Amino acid sequence: METLVQRLGYVSLDVVELETAVRDAEIISGARVVDRSPHRVLMSSNRRRAELVLYAAAQSGVRCIGLEALSADAVDNVKARAQRAGLVVIAEKPSLEFVDRAVTFLTSEGHAIEVHTPLPKDQAIRYAGAGIHPLCIDHVNLNSADPKKLSDELQSVLGLRLSERTTNHELVWLRAGDGRHHTVGIVGAPAAGLHHFSWELRDFNDFKRLGDVLDTEDRLLVWGPGRHGAGDNLFAYYFDRSGFLVECTAEMEVIQDLNHQPPVFDVASLAVNPKAGNRWGQLPPPSWVAHSNSFVQHRRAVG
């Protein structure tokens, strides 16, 4: 099946205290402000105009997840596939005014996914400021009450490819056109939501910097540093000031083999063999396992 999306485009969030959220992203991850208004701030870590989009709101939540397609034809194809699958298309106008073409649909559980043409790359390569200065925003993990159904939908509508999963689909990892082990991960949970989003760092020195920066704010890492079994990537997680779980990652596996046979393992093995989840042995704490941020009502999912 043709892969219609190339990579994660952006994550769009509602936050109660906009300036607090912006400052947190600046001093911890090191993303920079590209555009600011009283109700919306665009942030990026590279030449792309937006990767993290923050909106002032009465309640925190996830507006939508942006997935970048390489062409308008791919966007149109996603729309047609979503409609054939019986999913609700809630917008055909881009939520970001500088994007040429987009379509936003809801999964059967209500995750809002916007597939869009490439974001402009019109920012300076380097910039000053605090924080880590990651390479890019690189993946999301979605919570799902029916992870197999969600996985099937995203493969059918977006052309995502299965990289790895557990026996009963409690954990699923799907890759996009860039071949990274996962652009969208899926975690079995009581209800739909966003488990975490992730910034890609350069190397392990950045993880040391992350811990030190959090320490200056009298804050802690939630889990890590470590190395995941699925994807073989380095990781560390922290909670931002708005209550979203943020991963920092590096060295993720890239799968270029179109005939890749997805490994399948029993989720119960995590209890007896921590290396299935973390090659360095430490299992996640309950706060990581139980975390979820809800998606906002679909009428407010874009724009």
C-alpha positions in Angstrom: 0.0 0.0 0.0 1.2 3.5 -0.9 2.4 5.6 2.1 0.6 8.9 1.9 2.3 10.7 4.7 6.1 11.3 5.0 6.6 12.3 8.7 5.0 14.1 11.7 4.3 17.7 10.8 3.2 19.3 14.0 1.4 18.9 17.3 -1.4 21.4 18.1 -2.4 21.8 21.7 -4.7 23.9 23.8 -3.2 25.3 27.0 -4.7 27.2 29.9 -1.6 29.4 30.5 -0.2 30.2 27.1 2.9 32.2 28.2 3.8 29.5 30.8 3.6 26.8 28.1 5.7 28.9 25.7 8.4 29.6 28.3 8.5 25.9 29.2 9.1 24.8 25.6 11.7 27.5 25.2 13.8 26.7 28.3 13.4 22.9 28.4 13.2 21.6 24.8 14.7 24.8 23.4 12.1 25.3 20.7 11.9 28.9 19.5 8.9 31.2 19.0 8.3 31.8 15.3 5.0 33.8 15.5 3.1 35.1 18.5 -0.4 36.5 18.9 -2.6 36.8 22.1 -4.3 33.5 21.3 -1.7 31.4 19.4 2.0 30.8 19.4 4.0 28.9 16.7 7.2 27.2 17.8 9.9 25.3 15.8 13.3 23.8 16.3 14.5 24.0 12.7 13.8 25.7 9.4 10.2 24.7 9.4 7.7 27.5 10.3 5.8 25.4 12.9 6.2 22.2 14.8 4.5 22.9 18.1 1.3 25.0 17.9 0.0 26.4 21.2 -3.5 27.9 21.6 -4.8 29.8 24.7 -7.9 28.0 25.9 -10.0 27.5 29.0 -9.0 23.8 29.3 -5.8 22.0 28.1 -6.2 19.4 25.4 -5.1 18.2 22.0 -6.4 20.0 19.0 -5.0 17.8 16.3 -1.9 15.9 15.1 -0.5 17.1 11.8 1.0 14.6 9.5 2.9 15.9 6.5 2.2 14.6 3.0 4.5 15.4 0.0 1.7 16.5 -2.4 -1.8 17.8 -2.7 -2.7 14.6 -4.5 -1.7 12.6 -1.4 -4.0 14.9 0.8 -6.9 14.3 -1.6 -6.2 10.6 -1.5 -6.4 10.6 2.3 -9.7 12.4 2.2 -11.1 9.8 -0.2 -9.8 6.9 1.9 -11.2 8.4 5.1 -14.6 8.8 3.6 -14.6 5.3 2.2 -13.7 4.0 5.6 -16.7 5.8 7.1 -14.6 8.3 9.1 -15.8 11.9 9.6 -13.9 14.6 7.6 -14.2 17.7 9.8 -12.2 20.2 7.7 -10.8 20.6 4.2 -9.3 24.0 5.0 -5.8 24.0 6.6 -5.7 25.0 10.2 -2.5 26.9 9.6 -2.8 29.7 7.1 0.5 29.2 5.4 -0.2 25.5 4.5 -1.5 25.1 0.9 -3.7 22.0 1.3 -5.0 19.9 4.2 -7.8 17.6 5.3 -8.7 16.8 8.8 -10.6 13.6 9.8 -11.5 11.9 13.1 -10.6 8.4 13.8 -13.4 6.2 15.0 -12.4 7.1 18.6 -12.1 10.8 18.0 -8.4 11.5 17.4 -8.2 14.5 15.1 -5.6 14.0 12.3 -4.8 16.7 9.9 -2.9 15.6 6.8 -1.2 18.6 5.1 1.2 19.6 2.4 4.7 20.5 3.5 5.2 23.3 5.9 7.3 26.3 4.7 11.0 26.0 5.5 11.7 29.7 5.9 13.3 30.0 9.3 17.0 30.4 10.1 19.0 27.2 10.6 20.5 28.3 13.9 19.0 30.5 16.7 20.0 31.6 20.1 18.3 30.8 23.4 18.1 28.3 26.2 17.1 24.6 26.2 18.3 21.7 24.1 17.5 22.9 20.6 16.3 19.5 19.1 16.5 18.5 15.5 12.8 18.2 15.0 9.5 17.0 16.4 9.4 13.4 15.4 6.6 11.2 16.7 3.4 10.8 18.8 2.0 8.0 20.8 -1.8 7.8 20.8 -3.9 6.2 23.5 -6.7 4.0 22.2 -9.4 1.8 23.7 -9.2 -0.4 20.6 -5.6 -0.2 19.3 -6.0 -2.9 16.6 -8.9 -1.0 15.1 -7.1 2.3 15.2 -4.0 0.7 13.8 -6.0 -0.8 10.9 -7.6 2.6 10.2 -4.3 4.5 10.1 -2.8 1.9 7.8 -5.8 1.9 5.5 -6.3 5.7 5.4 -2.7 7.0 5.7 -0.8 4.1 4.3 1.3 3.8 7.5 3.3 0.6 7.7 3.4 -1.7 10.7 6.9 -1.8 12.2 6.2 -3.9 15.4 3.4 -4.8 17.8 2.5 -6.9 20.7 0.5 -10.1 20.4 -2.9 -8.6 21.1 -2.1 -5.1 19.8 -1.7 -3.6 23.2 1.3 -1.7 21.8 1.6 -0.9 18.1 4.3 1.1 16.2 3.6 2.5 12.7 6.0 4.2 10.3 5.6 6.8 7.6 7.4 7.4 4.4 10.7 8.5 6.0 11.1 4.9 7.4 11.5 5.9 11.0 10.5 2.9 13.2 7.4 4.9 14.3 5.8 8.2 13.5 2.7 7.1 15.3 2.7 4.7 18.2 -0.5 3.3 19.7 -1.0 2.3 23.4 -4.0 0.4 24.7 -5.8 2.5 27.2 -9.3 3.1 28.7 -10.0 6.0 26.3 -8.7 7.8 23.3 -6.0 10.5 23.9 -2.4 11.6 23.4 0.1 9.7 25.5 3.1 11.7 24.5 4.8 13.7 21.7 8.6 13.6 21.1 11.5 15.8 20.1 14.5 14.2 18.4 17.8 15.1 20.0 21.3 14.8 18.4 23.2 12.5 20.7 23.5 11.4 24.3 25.1 14.7 25.4 21.7 16.3 24.8 20.1 14.0 27.4 22.6 15.1 30.0 21.8 18.7 29.1 18.1 17.9 29.4 18.5 16.5 33.0 20.6 19.5 34.0 18.1 22.0 32.6 15.2 20.2 34.4 17.3 20.2 37.6 17.6 24.0 37.4 13.8 24.2 37.3 13.6 21.8 40.3 11.9 19.2 38.2 12.6 15.5 37.4 12.7 13.2 34.5 9.6 10.9 34.5 11.4 7.9 32.9 14.9 7.5 31.5 17.4 8.0 30.1 17.2 4.5 28.6 17.0 2.7 25.3 13.7 1.3 24.0 13.5 -2.2 22.7 11.0 -1.3 20.0 12.8 1.2 17.8 16.1 0.9 19.6 16.0 4.6 20.3 17.4 6.5 23.3 14.7 8.1 25.4 13.9 10.3 28.4 10.5 11.7 29.4 9.3 14.7 31.3 6.0 16.5 32.0 5.7 20.0 30.7 4.0 22.8 32.7 0.7 22.2 30.9 0.6 18.5 31.9 1.6 17.0 28.6 4.1 14.1 28.5 7.1 15.0 26.4 9.7 12.5 25.2 13.2 13.3 23.9 14.6 10.7 21.6 17.7 9.9 19.5 19.0 7.1 17.3 15.7 5.7 16.3 15.8 2.7 13.9 15.1 3.4 10.3 13.4 0.6 8.3 13.9 0.8 4.5 13.0 -2.7 3.7 9.5 -2.8 2.1 9.3 -6.5 2.9 10.0 -5.9 6.6 8.3 -8.6 8.7 7.0 -6.8 11.9 8.2 -8.5 15.1 5.5 -9.5 17.5 6.0 -10.0 21.2 3.8 -10.8 24.2 3.2 -7.7 26.3 3.3 -9.9 29.4 7.0 -10.3 28.8 7.5 -6.7 29.9 6.8 -7.8 33.5 9.4 -10.5 33.5 11.9 -9.1 31.0 12.2 -5.3 31.3 14.6 -5.3 28.3 11.5 -5.7 26.0 10.6 -2.1 26.9 14.0 -0.7 28.0 17.2 -2.3 27.0 18.8 -0.8 30.1 16.3 -2.5 32.3 14.2 0.2 34.1 10.4 -0.2 33.7 8.2 3.0 33.4 6.6 4.4 36.6 2.8 4.3 37.0 2.6 8.0 36.1 4.0 7.2 32.7 1.8 4.2 32.1 -1.5 5.9 33.1 -0.9 9.2 31.3 -3.3 10.6 28.7 -4.3 14.0 27.4 -7.8 14.1 25.8 -8.5 15.5 22.3 -10.8 18.5 22.3 -14.3 18.4 20.8 -14.1 17.9 17.1 -15.8 21.2 16.3 -12.7 22.9 17.9 -10.1 20.5 16.5 -8.8 22.8 13.9 -8.4 26.5 13.3 
